[in-house]
Amino acid sequence: MRMVHRVVLLATILALTVNAGLLALLGIPYAADGGSPAIKLHPAGIACVLAVMLEIIYAGSEAWMLLYSIGQERMLAAFMGCVALCLVSEAVTTGRSNLAVLLDTYVPAGCLAIALRNANDTERSHVRNVLQTCFAANAIIGLAEGLCSTDLLPPNQDNPLYKSNPAEFRPCALYDHPLTGAAMTLIGAFIPPSRSSGFLCRYGYLVLLGLGLIAFGGRAAMATGILCLVLLALCRFWRSVLRRQCSLRLLAVFGCVTLVVGCAGVAVFGLGVGQRLGAHLYWDPSAQVRVNQWQVLGLIDAQQMAFGVSRHDLMALLEPMRLSHGVPVIENFWLLMFLNLGLSAFPLFVAGFACLLVWCARQADGRAMPLVLAPLATASASNSLGRKSALLLVLVAAACSMVGQHPRRESSGAGMISRRMA
């Protein structure tokens, strides 16, 4: 079981440090069209699948009991079942060209959830520490790239961002796209160091990630983060008022944190890191594209509406969309997954995806709900979950890394297997 935990930690590190640009530099055309399916899967996803396989192998003759315990996690079982049915549907209707998204983005996330379903508090803390270190490192790299206005790490040259608009530079750090970096950084803001780590460590981490959000330039992530911060402050203040514990110290802490974040944000904007974010804080053509993209539904026929659009046909539809509506790419993962699956399988995808999100939200005695909702709102403004991405995998890891306030109850079958394996 220690080996399974190490593989889980490796998967978490790979998800936050290995991007398509690095894989291309190593000669692996992960993001390019064509090639063997074996090289189209991210190393982090392969590690997640390996963790589940190792757990089954270590179970030995009691593998059936392990599978039964996995089946007891009904939300996870429903998610994996729905994804499997979607894979079959896509393979039959639109061919294997659309399978990569489900295999690389959704299957590994489910496998990681299975591997972490019975993790103890110590193992969850290890995952949390790895996530915090990688989030902080990426924020520092993103700020450095923003100050230098150049990529310090190999970018994904297949990304349209580098071809269509090179003048408006946005850092990527170790992520594959600035919007992915913004969504990842928002996830990291929900799992700060504990209060026992000290005031400077906890709030220094939060300030660093806030500056990272500015550097990556994601408007949806920034707006969601500010909204969550305001709601959290109001809820905390209201609880203090109801308990008659509204002290000057609490007000001073909120005031100091707000002042530090504001001053740091002004300094970052002054240095030019948040120049693009400041220049696009209005309804610009990029925002209009997210409305115009829905016009693509009027260009598909009845068969494509029912069973999905193949990747070749979808790429062909983008050219008339670009000419008539100024839409070079679909920027909404819900729309993109509907186009891939059609009316026949899209409800299955929504049901399975909802099951995974509910399972994640229930972690840490239900305290993971804001962590799940905020990145989901951010991802809905981009195609981060409609293409090959480690975003969902990291979201699952972050939700599982939250330690509950009460001891975690294990199912009898899973607990028996864990004790015997130990």
Sequence and secondary structure as in RCSB ss.txt:
>XXXX:A:sequence
MRMVHRVVLLATILALTVNAGLLALLGIPYAADGGSPAIKLHPAGIACVLAVMLEIIYAGSEAWMLLYSIGQERM
LAAFMGCVALCLVSEAVTTGRSNLAVLLDTYVPAGCLAIALRNANDTERSHVRNVLQTCFAANAIIGLAEGLCST
DLLPPNQDNPLYKSNPAEFRPCALYDHPLTGAAMTLIGAFIPPSRSSGFLCRYGYLVLLGLGLIAFGGRAAMATG
ILCLVLLALCRFWRSVLRRQCSLRLLAVFGCVTLVVGCAGVAVFGLGVGQRLGAHLYWDPSAQVRVNQWQVLGLI
DAQQMAFGVSRHDLMALLEPMRLSHGVPVIENFWLLMFLNLGLSAFPLFVAGFACLLVWCARQADGRAMPLVLAP
LATASASNSLGRKSALLLVLVAAACSMVGQHPRRESSGAGMISRRMA
>XXXX:A:secstr
 HHHHHHHHHHHHHHHH  HHHHHHTT  SSSSSS GGGSS HHHHHHHHHHHHHHHHHGGGHHHHHHHHHHSHH
HHHHHHHHHHHHHHHHHHT GGGHHHIIIIIHHHHHHHHHHTT  HHHHHHHHHHHHHHHHHHHHHHHHHHHHTS
 SS   TTSTHHHH TTS    TTSSSHHHHHHHHHHHHTS   GGG HHHHHHHHHHHHHHHHHHT HHHHHHH
HHHHHHHHHHHHHHHHHTT   HHHHHHHHHHHHHHHHHHHHHHHTTTTHHHHHT S  HHHHHHHHGGGGGGGS
 HHHHHH   HHHHHHHHHHHHHHH  SS   HHHHHHHHHHHHHHHHHHHHHHHHHHHHHTGGGGTTHHHHHHH
HHHHTTSSTTSSS SHHHHHHHHHHHS  SS     HHHHHHHHHH 
